[in-house]
């Protein structure tokens, strides 16, 4: 009896191993042939809340649906939650990943659960401290004289603190930071200290991103001086003429100290230029090589992207509507990303 049981057990183990091996082989073969969309699986996109990310998400979604026959949806959630979901393959695509900014994604790439594909923003992102052009150059058409004609660098800011007077502390200038809790708010707060500007400028944090934009828009409309942090791609970059203040050269070791909560010896650095990529879960990456090839070709030039999301804002268009408009009006751009037969299907889908 004991020998028979052992024999049956051995046969069962062998059969299980054979089945597992066959399944693995089947998965590998399916991955090579594009198994996700053809198998009817839904492609889950991370719901990105900022305009450029939402726009890129909808452009890729519509190309996948209309051109490749994929079923898609968008999964809402915080950045941390959806990046974690990507690492676990609960989300398959994160359409606008800024490299070097997320520890969650960096760890997922290191462990092999996420792949970063393409370089969708030629030249990378822009971040820094800005003033309106008229502060430095004036604006004769608006009757505005330059209030800080020699301002070119953050090192010049102590000389011009009276130009950017803080309403609550008139003996100081005001630096308009990001809202509390944003990564840029922490970096800017440390920069104020290491650049020895915290005695000359108050560190003003608006309550929300919308409040930050409103403060900049109000000052610009009035022709008033304002010193603030901002980034691109963003609609505001296309809407206003701005001068970026020169910072110390980028230094990776110093940059890490500015981002590290536990660092006790920070040093100055300009903002890191991030490459913008498409984040894909590794199972999806392996299953859809054709889509990965397409992702490597996706490009949105900075000026075009800034103008597009400004158009979204001015016309109050949602990302889905703007993406459809882009696909209809700029085939010369997106047709270079996909094969001719896919392009034809996308156009047919738009027409219907």
ChimeraX attribute file (.defattr): number of C-alpha atoms within 10 A of each C-alpha:
attribute: neighborCount
match mode: 1-to-1
recipient: residues
	/A:1	6
	/A:2	7
	/A:3	8
	/A:4	9
	/A:5	10
	/A:6	11
	/A:7	12
	/A:8	12
	/A:9	12
	/A:10	12
	/A:11	12
	/A:12	12
	/A:13	12
	/A:14	12
	/A:15	12
	/A:16	12
	/A:17	12
	/A:18	12
	/A:19	12
	/A:20	12
	/A:21	12
	/A:22	12
	/A:23	12
	/A:24	12
	/A:25	12
	/A:26	12
	/A:27	16
	/A:28	14
	/A:29	13
	/A:30	17
	/A:31	18
	/A:32	14
	/A:33	15
	/A:34	18
	/A:35	19
	/A:36	20
	/A:37	19
	/A:38	15
	/A:39	10
	/A:40	11
	/A:41	12
	/A:42	14
	/A:43	21
	/A:44	20
	/A:45	25
	/A:46	29
	/A:47	22
	/A:48	23
	/A:49	13
	/A:50	13
	/A:51	21
	/A:52	23
	/A:53	20
	/A:54	21
	/A:55	27
	/A:56	23
	/A:57	24
	/A:58	23
	/A:59	22
	/A:60	19
	/A:61	24
	/A:62	22
	/A:63	26
	/A:64	19
	/A:65	17
	/A:66	19
	/A:67	20
	/A:68	18
	/A:69	16
	/A:70	20
	/A:71	18
	/A:72	17
	/A:73	15
	/A:74	16
	/A:75	16
	/A:76	13
	/A:77	14
	/A:78	13
	/A:79	16
	/A:80	13
	/A:81	13
	/A:82	22
	/A:83	27
	/A:84	16
	/A:85	20
	/A:86	27
	/A:87	24
	/A:88	16
	/A:89	18
	/A:90	17
	/A:91	25
	/A:92	26
	/A:93	30
	/A:94	25
	/A:95	29
	/A:96	23
	/A:97	24
	/A:98	20
	/A:99	20
	/A:100	13
	/A:101	13
	/A:102	14
	/A:103	12
	/A:104	16
	/A:105	24
	/A:106	16
	/A:107	13
	/A:108	20
	/A:109	18
	/A:110	11
	/A:111	10
	/A:112	12
	/A:113	18
	/A:114	26
	/A:115	25
	/A:116	25
	/A:117	21
	/A:118	19
	/A:119	21
	/A:120	23
	/A:121	20
	/A:122	13
	/A:123	13
	/A:124	19
	/A:125	18
	/A:126	17
	/A:127	17
	/A:128	18
	/A:129	23
	/A:130	20
	/A:131	24
	/A:132	22
	/A:133	18
	/A:134	24
	/A:135	24
	/A:136	19
	/A:137	17
	/A:138	18
	/A:139	14
	/A:140	10
	/A:141	6
	/A:142	10
	/A:143	10
	/A:144	15
	/A:145	15
	/A:146	17
	/A:147	18
	/A:148	22
	/A:149	14
	/A:150	14
	/A:151	20
	/A:152	16
	/A:153	14
	/A:154	17
	/A:155	15
	/A:156	14
	/A:157	22
	/A:158	16
	/A:159	12
	/A:160	17
	/A:161	22
	/A:162	18
	/A:163	18
	/A:164	21
	/A:165	20
	/A:166	20
	/A:167	10
	/A:168	10
	/A:169	11
	/A:170	14
	/A:171	15
	/A:172	21
	/A:173	27
	/A:174	25
	/A:175	26
	/A:176	25
	/A:177	24
	/A:178	26
	/A:179	19
	/A:180	15
	/A:181	9
	/A:182	12
	/A:183	12
	/A:184	21
	/A:185	19
	/A:186	18
	/A:187	21
	/A:188	22
	/A:189	19
	/A:190	19
	/A:191	19
	/A:192	19
	/A:193	14
	/A:194	16
	/A:195	16
	/A:196	13
	/A:197	20
	/A:198	19
	/A:199	13
	/A:200	20
	/A:201	24
	/A:202	22
	/A:203	20
	/A:204	17
	/A:205	18
	/A:206	17
	/A:207	11
	/A:208	13
	/A:209	14
	/A:210	10
	/A:211	14
	/A:212	19
	/A:213	14
	/A:214	13
	/A:215	15
	/A:216	21
	/A:217	15
	/A:218	12
	/A:219	14
	/A:220	19
	/A:221	9
	/A:222	10
	/A:223	18
	/A:224	16
	/A:225	20
	/A:226	22
	/A:227	22
	/A:228	19
	/A:229	18
	/A:230	23
	/A:231	15
	/A:232	18
	/A:233	27
	/A:234	21
	/A:235	23
	/A:236	20
	/A:237	20
	/A:238	20
	/A:239	14
	/A:240	14
	/A:241	12
	/A:242	18
	/A:243	17
	/A:244	19
	/A:245	17
	/A:246	16
	/A:247	17
	/A:248	14
	/A:249	11
	/A:250	14
	/A:251	14
	/A:252	13
	/A:253	12
	/A:254	16
	/A:255	18
	/A:256	16
	/A:257	19
	/A:258	26
	/A:259	17
	/A:260	13
	/A:261	10
	/A:262	8
	/A:263	10
	/A:264	9
	/A:265	9
	/A:266	18
	/A:267	18
	/A:268	21
	/A:269	22
	/A:270	18
	/A:271	22
	/A:272	20
	/A:273	15
	/A:274	17
	/A:275	18
	/A:276	23
	/A:277	24
	/A:278	24
	/A:279	29
	/A:280	27
	/A:281	26
	/A:282	20
	/A:283	17
	/A:284	23
	/A:285	23
	/A:286	21
	/A:287	23
	/A:288	19
	/A:289	16
	/A:290	16
	/A:291	18
	/A:292	19
	/A:293	14
	/A:294	18
	/A:295	23
	/A:296	16
	/A:297	15
	/A:298	23
	/A:299	19
	/A:300	18
	/A:301	13
	/A:302	21
	/A:303	14
	/A:304	12
	/A:305	23
	/A:306	22
	/A:307	18
	/A:308	23
	/A:309	28
	/A:310	20
	/A:311	16
	/A:312	20
	/A:313	15
	/A:314	11
	/A:315	10
	/A:316	12
	/A:317	14
	/A:318	15
	/A:319	22
	/A:320	17
	/A:321	14
	/A:322	22
	/A:323	24
	/A:324	16
	/A:325	14
	/A:326	16
	/A:327	19
	/A:328	15
	/A:329	10
	/A:330	10
	/A:331	12
	/A:332	10
	/A:333	13
	/A:334	19
	/A:335	17
	/A:336	14
	/A:337	18
	/A:338	20
	/A:339	12
	/A:340	11
	/A:341	10
	/A:342	18
	/A:343	20
	/A:344	15
	/A:345	17
	/A:346	23
	/A:347	17
	/A:348	12
	/A:349	14
	/A:350	15
	/A:351	8
	/A:352	5
